[in-house]
Amino acid sequence: IFKDYGIYVTGTLVTNLNEDDILGDGTVYYDIYNNILTLNNATIDSESWPIYAKRDLNIELIGENKIVCRKKEYSAGIYAGDNNLAKDLAITGDGSLTIEIPDKCGEAVGLFASDLIITSDVNVITSDCENKVHGIVCDSSLLIANKGRVTVTNGSAKNSVGVRVRGNALFEEGTALKVSVNPGTTEICKGFSVSGDVFLGKDTSLEVVVDDE
């Protein structure tokens, strides 16, 4: 029986037929029972969105992982949402992840979700874009926990925000967020935009840098 899990990796639909080895190289696999997509020293370089989930999703990181999106019109490294309805996303594990959008395009977002939880080392790098570029967008809340460390280097566009959270942002003890934005010719440029409250735990590192060099 064919089962559609509502998750795409490099445009490939994840199903019960390929869940054990989605890309054919042993680096990306999915556990339907725990809803965990594992990246195990994976390098995903794609002309389409590298990871697109129409459902809530947990991503587990093992080793060093890299995602590159080269889609020209609207690029997204990891997009958790069904059309414009955002879904929850958790990125966990002892590994690391770099999300890169290297090419100039119309619009780009490195990481999009509703409630976003990060407990790992995550590095998001976006290029300059024509209209809009955001490193991370959370439609609801952001939680960085368990010594998680997040770095965002955001390009310039007419509308540029390094990290945008439409709800609350919570940083547990010992976590870190560093955001660098390049205003360039940007009409709207924000490093860290939070609509709700910001909660900082003990020994939290929060750094926002505006660099126009």
Backbone torsions as a table, in degrees:
resi	resn	phi	psi	omega
1	ILE	NA	126.2	-179.7
2	PHE	-76.9	129.3	-180.0
3	LYS	-124.3	123.3	179.0
4	ASP	-93.6	119.2	-176.0
5	TYR	-93.2	-2.0	177.0
6	GLY	71.9	25.3	179.7
7	ILE	-129.1	136.7	178.3
8	TYR	-121.8	136.2	174.1
9	VAL	-122.3	117.4	-173.8
10	THR	51.9	36.9	179.4
11	GLY	83.1	-4.6	178.8
12	THR	-89.6	123.5	179.1
13	LEU	-70.0	130.6	177.0
14	VAL	-83.5	125.8	-178.7
15	THR	-135.7	178.8	176.2
16	ASN	-68.1	-12.6	-179.4
17	LEU	-86.6	-21.3	-177.7
18	ASN	-129.3	6.9	-172.3
19	GLU	-59.9	-28.4	-177.1
20	ASP	-77.1	-20.1	-178.4
21	ASP	-162.0	82.6	-168.0
22	ILE	-67.7	-39.7	-177.0
23	LEU	-98.6	-2.8	177.8
24	GLY	81.3	10.3	179.1
25	ASP	-125.3	9.3	175.1
26	GLY	79.6	4.9	-173.7
27	THR	-97.6	-16.1	-178.3
28	VAL	-134.3	123.4	-179.9
29	TYR	-148.0	161.1	-170.7
30	TYR	-129.0	135.0	176.6
31	ASP	-108.1	103.5	-175.9
32	ILE	-66.1	-32.4	-175.0
33	TYR	-68.9	-34.0	178.3
34	ASN	-108.8	2.6	-179.8
35	ASN	52.7	52.4	-179.1
36	ILE	-120.7	121.6	171.3
37	LEU	-97.9	116.4	-176.7
38	THR	-98.6	131.5	170.3
39	LEU	-108.2	115.9	-175.3
40	ASN	-117.5	91.9	-175.9
41	ASN	53.2	46.5	-175.8
42	ALA	-93.1	143.6	169.0
43	THR	-122.1	116.2	-176.9
44	ILE	-118.0	109.1	-179.8
45	ASP	-117.7	112.4	-165.7
46	SER	-136.5	145.8	172.4
47	GLU	-80.8	-16.3	174.8
48	SER	-110.7	-179.0	179.1
49	TRP	-62.6	125.6	-177.8
50	PRO	-59.6	-45.7	176.9
51	ILE	-134.1	121.5	-178.9
52	TYR	-131.9	114.8	-177.1
53	ALA	-117.8	123.7	177.0
54	LYS	-88.8	10.0	-177.9
55	ARG	-139.3	166.7	171.3
56	ASP	-57.6	144.7	-173.4
57	LEU	-148.3	144.8	170.4
58	ASN	-111.5	129.9	176.3
59	ILE	-113.9	125.2	178.2
60	GLU	-105.4	131.9	-178.8
61	LEU	-105.7	127.8	173.0
62	ILE	-123.8	125.4	-179.7
63	GLY	71.7	-157.6	-178.3
64	GLU	-98.1	127.0	-176.3
65	ASN	-126.9	146.9	-179.5
66	LYS	-138.9	136.2	177.8
67	ILE	-122.7	128.7	177.8
68	VAL	-127.1	127.0	177.8
69	CYS	-113.2	126.9	-178.3
70	ARG	-117.1	20.7	178.2
71	LYS	-67.8	134.1	-167.4
72	LYS	-81.7	-39.6	-173.2
73	GLU	-83.8	-57.7	179.8
74	TYR	-133.4	106.6	-178.1
75	SER	-95.3	143.9	173.7
76	ALA	-147.5	130.6	178.1
77	GLY	-74.2	-59.2	173.0
78	ILE	-128.1	122.6	-179.0
79	TYR	-122.9	111.4	177.0
80	ALA	-105.0	99.0	-178.1
81	GLY	176.2	152.1	176.0
82	ASP	-105.9	101.3	-167.7
83	ASN	59.6	-118.7	-179.1
84	ASN	-97.8	4.6	178.4
85	LEU	-90.4	104.9	-175.2
86	ALA	-68.9	149.4	177.6
87	LYS	-117.8	162.1	-178.9
88	ASP	-78.2	147.2	-178.0
89	LEU	-142.2	135.6	173.7
90	ALA	-124.8	132.2	176.6
91	ILE	-117.7	113.0	-172.3
92	THR	-131.7	-179.3	176.6
93	GLY	108.3	168.4	-177.6
94	ASP	-85.7	-4.7	-177.7
95	GLY	-87.0	-169.0	-179.7
96	SER	-131.0	162.5	-179.9
97	LEU	-143.9	130.2	170.7
98	THR	-111.7	126.9	176.3
99	ILE	-110.6	123.5	-175.6
100	GLU	-130.7	131.7	170.7
101	ILE	-117.9	94.9	-167.9
102	PRO	-84.3	-22.0	-170.7
103	ASP	-105.2	143.9	177.1
104	LYS	-66.7	133.8	179.8
105	CYS	-142.8	-174.6	-179.3
106	GLY	-68.6	-54.5	178.3
107	GLU	-139.7	154.3	179.7
108	ALA	-153.6	147.7	170.0
109	VAL	-141.2	130.4	-179.3
110	GLY	-70.3	-44.9	-175.0
111	LEU	-147.2	123.9	-177.6
112	PHE	-127.0	130.8	178.9
113	ALA	-160.6	175.4	173.5
114	SER	-88.7	-88.6	169.7
115	ASP	-85.7	122.6	-178.3
116	LEU	-116.8	126.0	175.9
117	ILE	-117.9	129.1	177.5
118	ILE	-129.2	124.5	176.7
119	THR	-121.5	11.2	-175.6
120	SER	-120.1	-176.3	172.5
121	ASP	-88.1	117.0	-178.2
122	VAL	-128.6	130.5	-179.4
123	ASN	-123.6	121.6	-178.1
124	VAL	-116.0	126.3	-178.8
125	ILE	-128.5	121.3	178.2
126	THR	-119.5	156.9	-179.3
127	SER	-94.1	175.1	170.0
128	ASP	-66.3	143.8	179.1
129	CYS	-131.5	167.7	-176.8
130	GLU	-76.8	-48.3	-171.5
131	ASN	-109.2	-51.1	-172.8
132	LYS	-149.4	138.3	174.3
133	VAL	-147.3	124.6	178.1
134	HIS	-127.4	135.5	176.0
135	GLY	-70.1	-56.3	178.6
136	ILE	-133.7	133.1	174.3
137	VAL	-125.1	124.0	175.0
138	CYS	-114.5	116.1	-180.0
139	ASP	-69.7	-19.8	178.6
140	SER	-124.2	-88.8	-172.7
141	SER	-130.0	160.7	175.5
142	LEU	-123.4	130.3	175.1
143	LEU	-129.2	119.1	171.6
144	ILE	-108.1	120.9	-169.5
145	ALA	-136.7	170.6	171.0
146	ASN	52.7	48.1	177.6
147	LYS	67.3	19.6	177.9
148	GLY	-62.1	146.0	-179.7
149	ARG	-132.9	124.1	-175.3
150	VAL	-124.4	129.5	176.7
151	THR	-123.8	130.5	180.0
152	VAL	-125.7	124.3	173.8
153	THR	-117.4	107.1	-169.0
154	ASN	-107.2	137.9	177.4
155	GLY	-75.7	-174.4	-180.0
156	SER	-107.4	153.5	177.0
157	ALA	-164.1	-178.8	176.2
158	LYS	-60.6	-34.6	177.3
159	ASN	-130.7	112.2	-174.7
160	SER	-132.7	123.5	175.8
161	VAL	-134.2	126.7	179.7
162	GLY	-65.0	-56.2	176.6
163	VAL	-134.6	123.4	179.3
164	ARG	-119.7	123.7	179.8
165	VAL	-124.4	120.6	-176.7
166	ARG	-86.8	-0.6	175.6
167	GLY	-129.1	-132.0	-179.0
168	ASN	-94.5	152.6	174.6
169	ALA	-120.4	125.4	-176.5
170	LEU	-123.1	132.0	179.9
171	PHE	-123.5	112.0	179.6
172	GLU	-73.9	170.4	-177.4
173	GLU	-53.8	131.5	174.2
174	GLY	78.6	10.2	179.3
175	THR	-93.1	169.4	-176.0
176	ALA	-146.7	142.2	171.8
177	LEU	-135.7	123.6	174.8
178	LYS	-122.6	124.9	-177.6
179	VAL	-123.4	127.2	175.0
180	SER	-120.6	129.3	179.5
181	VAL	-126.2	149.1	178.1
182	ASN	-113.8	110.6	-176.3
183	PRO	-66.8	-36.7	177.8
184	GLY	49.1	-125.4	176.5
185	THR	-99.3	24.4	-174.3
186	THR	-65.5	135.0	174.9
187	GLU	-82.8	-41.2	176.1
188	ILE	-122.3	116.1	-179.3
189	CYS	-132.4	119.9	178.7
190	LYS	-132.7	140.4	177.2
191	GLY	-82.0	-52.5	-175.0
192	PHE	-140.5	109.6	-175.3
193	SER	-116.0	118.7	-178.1
194	VAL	-127.2	123.9	179.8
195	SER	-78.7	-29.4	-178.6
196	GLY	-99.9	-136.6	-178.3
197	ASP	-102.3	156.7	175.5
198	VAL	-114.7	125.1	179.7
199	PHE	-114.5	121.4	-177.4
200	LEU	-112.4	124.5	176.0
201	GLY	-82.0	177.0	179.6
202	LYS	-63.2	139.5	177.0
203	ASP	59.5	32.5	175.3
204	THR	-83.5	139.4	177.1
205	SER	-110.5	118.0	178.6
206	LEU	-128.4	115.2	-175.1
207	GLU	-133.0	129.7	177.6
208	VAL	-124.7	124.8	-176.1
209	VAL	-123.5	130.7	173.4
210	VAL	-107.0	115.5	-173.3
211	ASP	-127.9	112.9	-178.0
212	ASP	-103.2	18.0	177.8
213	GLU	-76.3	NA	NA
